[in-house]
């Protein structure tokens, strides 16, 4: 288990719904830009977290590069690489790595995933079923799952809330 670590899980930014469209809509691009500011400023305010030390996105696939595109502006701003080696359906592999690899100890890690697999990833990371919705709604992009692990590597706190980052997010309470 990661020790004294925070894992943040978000869904990729807005998509068009067109099955041939693999990228972000203009609203999705705006959210990706807003994330660059939001996650850099986490040290201020009530969260008191350092900016993410690690950025992880679902691997680029023929049908989507949205998770990677969502994190690109933040990666540029922070000067760190996006780890996009794990396919969205292979989230158990990612969960094992996050829970077992000591390099994530003491760090904040931001994971951007697809909405159809993000709840499976959350459960694999120890998020309690009572916190998670039965499914992540197709049209909801503004939720963030925060998992806090203590010095022993035990899940000490878990929250799911709307980030209220973009217009309309406040109506999407989990």
C-alpha positions in Angstrom: 0.0 0.0 0.0 1.3 3.5 -0.7 2.4 5.1 2.6 1.5 8.7 3.4 0.2 9.1 -0.1 -2.8 10.7 -1.9 -4.3 9.2 -5.1 -6.6 11.5 -7.1 -8.8 9.9 -9.7 -10.6 11.9 -12.4 -12.5 11.0 -15.6 -11.1 12.4 -18.9 -12.6 15.7 -20.0 -15.6 16.2 -22.3 -16.1 14.1 -25.4 -18.5 14.7 -28.3 -20.4 11.4 -28.2 -19.5 10.7 -31.9 -17.9 7.2 -32.0 -15.4 8.4 -34.6 -14.2 11.3 -32.5 -11.2 10.2 -30.3 -10.4 13.6 -28.8 -11.8 16.3 -26.6 -14.5 18.8 -27.4 -13.8 22.5 -27.0 -15.4 22.2 -23.5 -13.1 19.3 -22.8 -10.1 21.3 -23.9 -11.2 24.1 -21.6 -11.5 21.6 -18.7 -8.0 20.3 -19.5 -6.6 23.8 -19.3 -8.5 24.5 -16.1 -7.0 21.4 -14.6 -3.6 22.8 -15.2 -4.4 25.7 -12.9 -6.5 23.7 -10.4 -4.0 21.0 -9.7 -1.0 23.3 -9.4 -2.9 25.4 -6.8 -3.9 22.5 -4.6 -1.4 23.6 -1.9 -3.5 26.6 -1.2 -7.1 26.5 0.1 -8.5 23.6 2.2 -6.8 20.7 0.4 -3.2 21.6 1.3 -1.8 19.0 -1.1 1.3 19.5 -3.2 0.8 19.5 -6.9 0.8 15.9 -8.3 4.3 14.3 -8.5 3.0 11.7 -10.9 0.5 11.9 -13.8 -1.1 8.7 -15.1 -3.5 8.3 -17.9 -5.2 5.4 -19.6 -3.1 4.3 -22.6 -3.9 6.0 -25.9 -6.1 3.6 -27.9 -7.5 3.7 -31.5 -10.9 4.8 -30.1 -9.6 7.4 -27.6 -6.7 9.6 -26.5 -8.9 11.7 -24.2 -7.4 10.7 -20.8 -3.9 11.6 -22.1 -5.2 14.8 -23.7 -6.9 15.8 -20.5 -3.5 15.7 -18.6 -1.3 17.3 -21.3 -1.6 21.0 -20.2 -0.9 20.0 -16.6 2.1 17.9 -17.6 3.5 20.8 -19.6 2.9 23.2 -16.7 4.5 20.9 -14.1 7.3 19.7 -16.5 6.6 16.0 -15.8 5.8 13.1 -18.2 2.4 11.4 -18.4 2.6 7.6 -17.7 0.2 6.1 -20.2 1.4 2.6 -20.4 -1.7 0.8 -19.1 -4.9 0.2 -21.1 -8.1 1.3 -19.4 -9.4 -2.3 -19.1 -6.1 -3.4 -17.4 -6.7 -1.2 -14.4 -5.9 -4.1 -12.0 -2.3 -3.9 -13.2 -2.2 -0.1 -12.5 -3.9 -0.6 -9.1 -1.2 -3.2 -8.1 1.6 -0.8 -9.2 0.1 2.1 -7.3 -0.4 0.0 -4.1 2.9 -1.8 -4.2 5.6 0.6 -5.7 7.4 2.6 -3.1 8.0 5.5 -5.4 4.4 6.6 -4.8 5.0 6.8 -1.1 4.6 10.3 0.3 3.4 11.6 -3.1 0.3 13.0 -4.7 -0.6 11.0 -7.9 -3.2 12.1 -10.3 -4.9 9.4 -12.4 -7.1 10.2 -15.4 -9.2 7.3 -16.6 -12.3 6.4 -18.7 -15.6 6.5 -16.9 -16.5 2.9 -17.7 -13.5 1.6 -15.9 -12.7 4.2 -13.3 -15.0 2.7 -10.6 -13.3 -0.7 -11.1 -9.9 1.0 -10.6 -11.3 2.8 -7.5 -12.4 -0.5 -6.0 -9.1 -2.1 -6.8 -7.4 0.7 -4.9 -9.6 0.0 -1.8 -12.3 2.7 -2.2 -15.4 1.5 -0.2 -18.5 0.5 -2.2 -20.5 2.8 0.0 -18.7 5.8 -1.4 -19.0 4.9 -5.1 -22.0 5.3 -7.3 -23.3 2.2 -9.1 -22.1 3.7 -12.4 -20.3 6.9 -13.5 -22.9 8.8 -15.5 -22.0 9.3 -19.2 -22.4 13.0 -19.1 -20.6 13.7 -15.8 -17.0 14.9 -16.1 -16.4 17.0 -12.9 -16.1 14.4 -10.1 -12.8 13.7 -8.3 -12.2 10.7 -6.1 -9.6 11.3 -3.4 -7.9 8.4 -1.6 -5.7 9.1 1.4 -3.3 6.5 2.7 -1.7 6.8 6.1 2.0 6.0 7.1 1.2 2.3 7.4 -0.3 2.2 3.9 -3.9 1.8 5.1 -6.7 3.7 3.4 -7.4 6.4 6.0 -9.9 8.6 4.1 -11.8 8.5 0.8 -14.0 11.2 -0.7 -15.9 11.6 -4.0 -17.0 15.1 -4.8 -17.7 17.5 -7.6 -14.7 19.7 -8.3 -17.0 22.6 -9.3 -14.3 23.5 -11.8 -16.5 24.3 -14.8 -20.0 25.7 -15.4 -22.5 23.0 -14.7 -20.3 20.9 -12.4 -22.2 22.0 -9.3 -25.3 20.1 -10.4 -23.4 16.8 -10.7 -23.1 15.8 -7.0 -22.2 12.1 -6.6 
